[in-house]
């Protein structure tokens, strides 16, 4: 006999496991069809969502989606669950949690207290029965603040990761992009390079270069080269100045193994970063990237839908108290998120679930060139995420990453978001922009063209 069932339009749909129920309740996306776990039609999806809404939250503590003995992420989720924090909602169903989240009693303080009491599966479940406006409304109540050399995540602020990638890691090209981004007020979340090569010598050279720029101009930000965590550990052992420790992560032990990491290796990276004591106002120093579809692409999804897998990755991130978590929402391709509609929904789900679990969430609002999406879709997601209060976005010259070959958000997109919604950069970074003459005291907008600050005019001359 099926364990869960619900009737829609005179037909009864049955679901044999919690895993199947979650998958069939998930809004349609290409990756779940590829995995063979999606609902076969809209009626089955609605039936699954209605059955899920009636499911007590306690059930998620009684049934593990991946057996405890087989998966260290499952063990982390169960062993770290805070029963005292969960008590506030322990009597509710998934549908009851949705109603509570949308109500006035779920204010910022209540949601902060609840975060350690929620498992990723609970967050994923409630997101599946929420409309876009629900995801936005609840997420905007929550602020998750992190600190290293500046403060990211405050209400009324929006930060950016300045991403100066170069197809050959050419220092002059990287420096030119950094200068361009700083002149548009980008880079307070961090200056982060995706290296074209994982050579330890090249990684160390880029880290020294980034540190030199930050130190020379006394920029209150942090640097990161997005290399494997073990390479970051090796750089630290060589005495190289390193701020944030990066790693891509996923929601199952097997998927993380495909990235060459485990919880133990991540712990080693975290401890190595802490040993440098480079943070001036805080010690949040891990930078994690995630994305729906990564576990499926590695054949490591255990029959789970991709959004539930993604949310489980947030348990891994939460364990290390990160500075930034970035869902790279449309990067993997249309095999997993086919079009703009699916990308927009996925980005809002990821942001909602991450913040509900207590993470400083940002989003790489992006798509690959073979997806059924365009920059209008990205403008919609950017605007919705900013209303929802996400911590940061990407800032890349012209929205086009010439090294990774995908489309994302530009320095100008950050200006649009800040100006249209009255947002400012991180406070320490805003003060620096004003001292350097990049932002005026009067309106908080960049001074461009012939009003370049002398220090940057000199740097431009040197690069030329």
TORGU-982864 format. One record per residue (C-alpha): residue in three letters; x, y, z. Coordinates in nm, 2 decimals. Example, Ala and Ser with C-alpha at 12.3 -4.5 7.8 and 13.67 -1.06 7.14 Angstrom:
# TORGU-982864
  res       x       y       z
  ALA    1.23   -0.45    0.78
  SER    1.37   -0.11    0.71
END
This chain:
# TORGU-982864
  res       x       y       z
  UNK    0.00    0.00    0.00
  UNK    0.12    0.35   -0.08
  UNK    0.23    0.55    0.21
  UNK    0.10    0.89    0.09
  UNK   -0.19    0.96   -0.14
  UNK   -0.43    1.24   -0.25
  UNK   -0.71    1.27   -0.50
  UNK   -0.73    1.54   -0.77
  UNK   -1.01    1.56   -1.03
  UNK   -1.15    1.23   -0.93
  UNK   -0.82    1.04   -0.96
  UNK   -0.62    0.92   -0.67
  UNK   -0.24    0.95   -0.69
  UNK   -0.02    0.74   -0.46
  UNK    0.34    0.79   -0.35
  UNK    0.55    0.51   -0.20
  UNK    0.81    0.71   -0.01
  UNK    0.89    1.06    0.12
  UNK    1.16    1.08   -0.15
  UNK    0.90    1.02   -0.42
  UNK    0.65    1.26   -0.26
  UNK    0.91    1.54   -0.25
  UNK    1.01    1.48   -0.61
  UNK    0.66    1.47   -0.75
  UNK    0.57    1.78   -0.55
  UNK    0.86    1.98   -0.70
  UNK    0.77    2.24   -0.97
  UNK    0.85    2.11   -1.31
  UNK    1.22    2.13   -1.42
  UNK    1.42    1.95   -1.69
  UNK    1.66    1.79   -1.45
  UNK    1.39    1.60   -1.26
  UNK    1.26    1.47   -1.59
  UNK    1.61    1.37   -1.69
  UNK    1.64    1.18   -1.36
  UNK    1.30    1.02   -1.40
  UNK    1.16    1.15   -1.07
  UNK    0.93    1.43   -1.19
  UNK    0.55    1.42   -1.17
  UNK    0.41    1.27   -1.49
  UNK    0.15    1.55   -1.52
  UNK    0.01    1.86   -1.35
  UNK   -0.26    1.66   -1.17
  UNK    0.00    1.43   -1.01
  UNK    0.21    1.73   -0.91
  UNK   -0.08    1.90   -0.74
  UNK   -0.18    1.58   -0.56
  UNK    0.18    1.55   -0.43
  UNK    0.18    1.91   -0.32
  UNK   -0.15    1.86   -0.13
  UNK   -0.03    1.54    0.03
  UNK    0.30    1.71    0.12
  UNK    0.11    2.01    0.28
  UNK   -0.07    1.76    0.51
  UNK    0.26    1.59    0.62
  UNK    0.37    1.67    0.98
  UNK    0.72    1.82    1.01
  UNK    0.81    1.56    1.26
  UNK    0.81    1.30    0.98
  UNK    1.13    1.45    0.84
  UNK    1.31    1.36    1.16
  UNK    1.17    1.00    1.14
  UNK    1.25    0.92    0.78
  UNK    1.59    0.99    0.63
  UNK    1.60    1.04    0.25
  UNK    1.94    0.88    0.24
  UNK    2.02    0.63    0.51
  UNK    2.22    0.76    0.81
  UNK    2.48    0.49    0.77
  UNK    2.55    0.56    0.40
  UNK    2.58    0.94    0.39
  UNK    2.78    1.18    0.60
  UNK    2.56    1.47    0.49
  UNK    2.26    1.29    0.64
  UNK    2.45    1.23    0.96
  UNK    2.54    1.60    0.98
  UNK    2.18    1.70    0.93
  UNK    2.05    1.46    1.20
  UNK    2.33    1.51    1.45
  UNK    2.32    1.89    1.43
  UNK    1.95    1.93    1.45
  UNK    1.84    2.16    1.74
  UNK    1.53    2.01    1.90
  UNK    1.48    2.31    2.12
  UNK    1.47    2.55    1.83
  UNK    1.24    2.31    1.64
  UNK    0.99    2.31    1.93
  UNK    0.83    2.63    1.81
  UNK    0.70    2.46    1.49
  UNK    0.71    2.09    1.59
  UNK    0.33    2.06    1.60
  UNK    0.29    2.19    1.25
  UNK    0.24    2.03    0.91
  UNK    0.43    2.15    0.60
  UNK    0.13    2.35    0.51
  UNK    0.10    2.49    0.86
  UNK    0.47    2.60    0.84
  UNK    0.39    2.79    0.52
  UNK    0.10    2.97    0.69
  UNK    0.32    3.05    1.00
  UNK    0.60    3.18    0.78
  UNK    0.37    3.41    0.60
  UNK    0.22    3.54    0.92
  UNK    0.32    3.84    1.14
  UNK    0.45    3.62    1.42
  UNK    0.73    3.50    1.19
  UNK    0.94    3.81    1.23
  UNK    1.32    3.84    1.18
  UNK    1.40    3.74    1.54
  UNK    1.16    3.44    1.53
  UNK    1.30    3.32    1.20
  UNK    1.66    3.36    1.32
  UNK    1.58    3.15    1.63
  UNK    1.40    2.89    1.42
  UNK    1.69    2.83    1.17
  UNK    1.88    2.56    1.36
  UNK    1.56    2.37    1.42
  UNK    1.48    2.32    1.06
  UNK    1.63    2.05    0.85
  UNK    1.70    2.12    0.48
  UNK    1.43    1.87    0.38
  UNK    1.17    2.07    0.58
  UNK    1.28    2.39    0.40
  UNK    1.27    2.22    0.06
  UNK    0.93    2.08    0.13
  UNK    0.77    2.41    0.23
  UNK    0.92    2.59   -0.07
  UNK    0.75    2.34   -0.30
  UNK    0.41    2.45   -0.19
  UNK    0.49    2.83   -0.21
  UNK    0.42    3.07   -0.49
  UNK    0.69    3.31   -0.61
  UNK    0.55    3.59   -0.40
  UNK    0.56    3.37   -0.09
  UNK    0.92    3.29   -0.14
  UNK    1.00    3.66   -0.18
  UNK    0.79    3.78    0.12
  UNK    0.93    3.53    0.37
  UNK    1.29    3.57    0.25
  UNK    1.28    3.95    0.28
  UNK    1.20    3.92    0.65
  UNK    1.53    3.74    0.71
  UNK    1.87    3.90    0.74
  UNK    2.18    3.69    0.77
  UNK    2.49    3.91    0.84
  UNK    2.85    3.79    0.79
  UNK    3.18    3.97    0.86
  UNK    3.54    3.94    0.75
  UNK    3.68    4.28    0.65
  UNK    3.34    4.44    0.60
  UNK    2.98    4.37    0.69
  UNK    2.76    4.19    0.44
  UNK    2.38    4.13    0.46
  UNK    2.25    4.43    0.65
  UNK    1.90    4.56    0.56
  UNK    1.91    4.83    0.29
  UNK    2.25    4.71    0.16
  UNK    2.34    4.50   -0.15
  UNK    2.69    4.37   -0.21
  UNK    2.86    4.24   -0.52
  UNK    3.13    3.99   -0.60
  UNK    3.36    4.16   -0.85
  UNK    3.45    3.87   -1.09
  UNK    3.75    3.98   -1.30
  UNK    3.80    3.65   -1.49
  UNK    4.05    3.63   -1.78
  UNK    4.09    3.34   -2.03
  UNK    4.47    3.32   -1.97
  UNK    4.49    3.46   -1.62
  UNK    4.67    3.76   -1.76
  UNK    4.75    4.00   -1.46
  UNK    4.69    4.32   -1.66
  UNK    4.36    4.20   -1.79
  UNK    4.25    4.10   -1.44
  UNK    4.36    4.43   -1.30
  UNK    4.18    4.63   -1.56
  UNK    3.85    4.45   -1.48
  UNK    3.91    4.50   -1.11
  UNK    3.96    4.88   -1.17
  UNK    3.65    4.89   -1.39
  UNK    3.44    4.72   -1.12
  UNK    3.56    4.94   -0.84
  UNK    3.48    5.25   -1.03
  UNK    3.12    5.13   -1.05
  UNK    3.11    5.06   -0.68
  UNK    3.14    4.68   -0.71
  UNK    3.35    4.44   -0.50
  UNK    3.24    4.47   -0.14
  UNK    3.13    4.10   -0.11
  UNK    3.47    4.01   -0.25
  UNK    3.71    4.03   -0.55
  UNK    3.70    3.67   -0.67
  UNK    3.87    3.51   -0.96
  UNK    3.78    3.18   -1.13
  UNK    4.13    3.07   -1.24
  UNK    4.18    2.94   -1.59
  UNK    4.44    2.70   -1.45
  UNK    4.47    2.52   -1.12
  UNK    4.85    2.55   -1.11
  UNK    4.96    2.62   -0.76
  UNK    5.22    2.87   -0.88
  UNK    4.96    3.06   -1.08
  UNK    4.71    3.05   -0.79
  UNK    4.97    3.19   -0.55
  UNK    5.06    3.47   -0.80
  UNK    4.69    3.58   -0.83
  UNK    4.65    3.57   -0.45
  UNK    4.95    3.79   -0.40
  UNK    4.82    4.03   -0.68
  UNK    4.48    4.06   -0.52
  UNK    4.63    4.12   -0.18
  UNK    4.86    4.38   -0.32
  UNK    4.57    4.58   -0.47
  UNK    4.36    4.55   -0.15
  UNK    4.65    4.66    0.07
  UNK    4.78    4.94   -0.16
  UNK    4.44    5.11   -0.18
  UNK    4.33    5.00    0.17
  UNK    4.01    4.85    0.03
  UNK    3.78    4.71    0.30
  UNK    3.70    4.39    0.11
  UNK    3.83    4.04    0.08
  UNK    3.99    3.84   -0.20
  UNK    3.94    3.48   -0.32
  UNK    4.07    3.26   -0.60
  UNK    3.82    2.99   -0.66
  UNK    4.05    2.70   -0.66
  UNK    4.00    2.36   -0.49
  UNK    4.01    2.37   -0.11
  UNK    4.32    2.15   -0.10
  UNK    4.50    2.40   -0.32
  UNK    4.40    2.68   -0.09
  UNK    4.55    2.48    0.20
  UNK    4.87    2.43    0.00
  UNK    4.89    2.81   -0.06
  UNK    4.84    2.88    0.30
  UNK    5.12    2.64    0.39
  UNK    5.34    2.84    0.15
  UNK    5.27    3.16    0.34
  UNK    5.06    3.31    0.06
  UNK    4.81    3.58    0.17
  UNK    4.46    3.42    0.14
  UNK    4.14    3.56    0.27
  UNK    3.84    3.34    0.18
  UNK    3.86    2.97    0.14
  UNK    3.65    2.85   -0.16
  UNK    3.48    2.52   -0.25
  UNK    3.19    2.39   -0.45
  UNK    2.97    2.17   -0.24
  UNK    2.66    1.95   -0.29
  UNK    2.40    1.78   -0.09
  UNK    2.52    1.42   -0.08
  UNK    2.84    1.25    0.03
  UNK    2.89    1.10   -0.31
  UNK    2.84    1.43   -0.49
  UNK    3.09    1.60   -0.27
  UNK    3.33    1.31   -0.33
  UNK    3.30    1.39   -0.71
  UNK    3.43    1.74   -0.62
  UNK    3.71    1.57   -0.43
  UNK    3.60    1.69   -0.09
  UNK    3.45    1.56    0.24
  UNK    3.34    1.72    0.56
  UNK    3.69    1.64    0.70
  UNK    3.87    1.81    0.41
  UNK    3.64    2.12    0.44
  UNK    3.71    2.13    0.81
  UNK    4.09    2.13    0.74
  UNK    4.04    2.42    0.49
  UNK    3.83    2.61    0.75
  UNK    4.10    2.57    1.02
  UNK    4.38    2.66    0.78
  UNK    4.20    2.98    0.69
  UNK    4.13    3.07    1.05
  UNK    4.50    3.02    1.13
  UNK    4.59    3.32    0.92
  UNK    4.37    3.56    1.12
  UNK    4.32    3.79    0.83
  UNK    3.97    3.91    0.91
  UNK    3.96    4.25    1.08
  UNK    3.60    4.26    1.20
  UNK    3.50    3.89    1.18
  UNK    3.61    3.54    1.10
  UNK    3.35    3.42    0.85
  UNK    3.58    3.31    0.58
  UNK    3.44    3.02    0.38
  UNK    3.29    3.08    0.04
  UNK    3.07    2.81   -0.10
  UNK    2.91    2.77   -0.44
  UNK    2.62    2.54   -0.51
  UNK    2.37    2.47   -0.79
  UNK    2.07    2.26   -0.87
  UNK    2.16    1.96   -1.08
  UNK    2.52    1.91   -0.95
  UNK    2.44    1.59   -0.77
  UNK    2.25    1.45   -1.07
  UNK    2.53    1.54   -1.31
  UNK    2.76    1.34   -1.09
  UNK    2.52    1.04   -1.07
  UNK    2.51    1.10   -0.69
  UNK    2.15    1.21   -0.63
  UNK    2.02    0.89   -0.47
  UNK    1.69    0.93   -0.66
  UNK    1.62    1.27   -0.50
  UNK    1.48    1.57   -0.69
  UNK    1.74    1.83   -0.76
  UNK    1.60    2.11   -0.54
  UNK    1.60    1.88   -0.24
  UNK    1.96    1.78   -0.31
  UNK    2.05    2.15   -0.34
  UNK    1.89    2.24   -0.01
  UNK    2.08    1.96    0.16
  UNK    2.41    2.13    0.05
  UNK    2.31    2.42    0.27
  UNK    2.35    2.19    0.58
  UNK    2.71    2.15    0.47
  UNK    2.76    2.52    0.43
  UNK    2.58    2.61    0.75
  UNK    2.82    2.39    0.95
  UNK    3.12    2.61    0.86
  UNK    2.96    2.96    0.93
  UNK    3.05    3.09    0.59
  UNK    3.10    3.45    0.47
  UNK    2.91    3.39    0.15
  UNK    2.71    3.12   -0.01
  UNK    2.64    3.15   -0.39
  UNK    2.38    2.95   -0.58
  UNK    2.51    2.96   -0.94
  UNK    2.16    2.91   -1.06
  UNK    2.17    2.87   -1.43
  UNK    2.53    2.77   -1.49
  UNK    2.50    2.39   -1.53
  UNK    2.27    2.42   -1.83
  UNK    1.93    2.36   -1.98
  UNK    1.95    1.98   -1.90
  UNK    1.88    2.08   -1.54
  UNK    1.70    2.42   -1.57
  UNK    1.56    2.45   -1.92
  UNK    1.44    2.80   -1.95
  UNK    1.41    3.14   -1.79
  UNK    1.09    3.04   -1.60
  UNK    1.27    2.74   -1.44
  UNK    1.58    2.95   -1.36
  UNK    1.38    3.22   -1.20
  UNK    1.19    2.98   -0.98
  UNK    1.50    2.79   -0.88
  UNK    1.69    3.10   -0.79
  UNK    1.41    3.22   -0.56
  UNK    1.38    2.87   -0.40
  UNK    1.75    2.85   -0.33
  UNK    1.76    3.19   -0.18
  UNK    1.45    3.13    0.04
  UNK    1.57    2.79    0.16
  UNK    1.93    2.91    0.23
  UNK    1.82    3.21    0.43
  UNK    1.55    3.01    0.62
  UNK    1.84    2.78    0.73
  UNK    2.05    3.08    0.84
  UNK    2.29    3.12    0.55
  UNK    2.42    3.45    0.39
  UNK    2.28    3.38    0.05
  UNK    2.38    3.53   -0.28
  UNK    2.30    3.43   -0.63
  UNK    2.49    3.42   -0.96
  UNK    2.20    3.52   -1.17
  UNK    2.31    3.35   -1.49
  UNK    2.24    3.13   -1.79
  UNK    2.44    2.94   -2.05
  UNK    2.41    3.04   -2.41
  UNK    2.22    2.72   -2.51
  UNK    1.95    2.77   -2.25
  UNK    1.60    2.91   -2.34
  UNK    1.67    3.23   -2.15
  UNK    1.79    3.58   -2.21
  UNK    1.89    3.89   -2.02
  UNK    1.53    4.00   -1.97
  UNK    1.48    3.68   -1.76
  UNK    1.79    3.77   -1.56
  UNK    1.65    4.12   -1.50
  UNK    1.34    3.97   -1.36
  UNK    1.53    3.74   -1.13
  UNK    1.76    4.02   -1.02
  UNK    1.47    4.24   -0.93
  UNK    1.29    3.97   -0.74
  UNK    1.60    3.86   -0.55
  UNK    1.67    4.22   -0.45
  UNK    1.31    4.26   -0.32
  UNK    1.37    3.94   -0.13
  UNK    1.68    4.08    0.02
  UNK    1.96    3.86   -0.11
  UNK    2.31    3.94    0.02
  UNK    2.50    3.98   -0.31
  UNK    2.51    3.93   -0.68
  UNK    2.79    3.90   -0.94
  UNK    2.96    4.20   -1.11
  UNK    3.13    4.11   -1.44
  UNK    3.23    4.34   -1.73
  UNK    2.94    4.35   -1.98
  UNK    2.76    4.06   -1.81
  UNK    2.97    3.82   -2.03
  UNK    3.23    3.60   -1.86
  UNK    3.50    3.56   -2.12
  UNK    3.67    3.28   -1.94
  UNK    3.37    3.06   -1.82
  UNK    3.16    3.15   -2.13
  UNK    2.82    3.22   -1.97
  UNK    2.60    3.52   -1.92
  UNK    2.55    3.68   -1.58
  UNK    2.51    4.02   -1.42
  UNK    2.72    4.33   -1.48
  UNK    2.86    4.62   -1.29
  UNK    2.57    4.82   -1.44
  UNK    2.31    4.57   -1.32
  UNK    2.44    4.64   -0.97
  UNK    2.39    5.01   -1.02
  UNK    2.03    4.95   -1.15
  UNK    1.94    4.74   -0.84
  UNK    2.09    4.99   -0.60
  UNK    1.94    5.29   -0.75
  UNK    1.59    5.15   -0.82
  UNK    1.55    5.01   -0.47
  UNK    1.75    5.27   -0.27
  UNK    2.03    5.02   -0.17
  UNK    2.39    5.08   -0.06
  UNK    2.71    4.88   -0.05
  UNK    2.85    4.73    0.27
  UNK    2.89    5.03    0.51
  UNK    3.28    5.00    0.53
  UNK    3.30    4.98    0.16
  UNK    3.06    5.27    0.11
  UNK    3.28    5.49    0.33
  UNK    3.59    5.39    0.12
  UNK    3.41    5.47   -0.20
  UNK    3.33    5.81   -0.07
  UNK    3.68    5.88    0.06
  UNK    3.83    5.78   -0.28
  UNK    3.59    6.01   -0.46
  UNK    3.42    5.73   -0.65
  UNK    3.08    5.79   -0.47
  UNK    2.98    6.14   -0.40
  UNK    2.85    6.24   -0.06
  UNK    2.54    6.40   -0.22
  UNK    2.37    6.11   -0.40
  UNK    2.58    5.80   -0.34
  UNK    2.62    5.74   -0.71
  UNK    2.95    5.66   -0.89
  UNK    3.15    5.95   -1.04
  UNK    3.25    5.83   -1.39
  UNK    3.42    5.97   -1.70
  UNK    3.64    6.27   -1.64
  UNK    3.60    6.26   -1.26
  UNK    3.83    5.96   -1.20
  UNK    4.01    5.98   -0.86
  UNK    4.38    6.06   -0.91
  UNK    4.49    5.72   -0.76
  UNK    4.29    5.53   -1.01
  UNK    4.38    5.76   -1.30
  UNK    4.74    5.67   -1.22
  UNK    4.66    5.30   -1.21
  UNK    4.49    5.32   -1.55
  UNK    4.79    5.49   -1.70
  UNK    5.02    5.21   -1.56
  UNK    4.79    4.94   -1.71
  UNK    4.78    5.11   -2.04
END
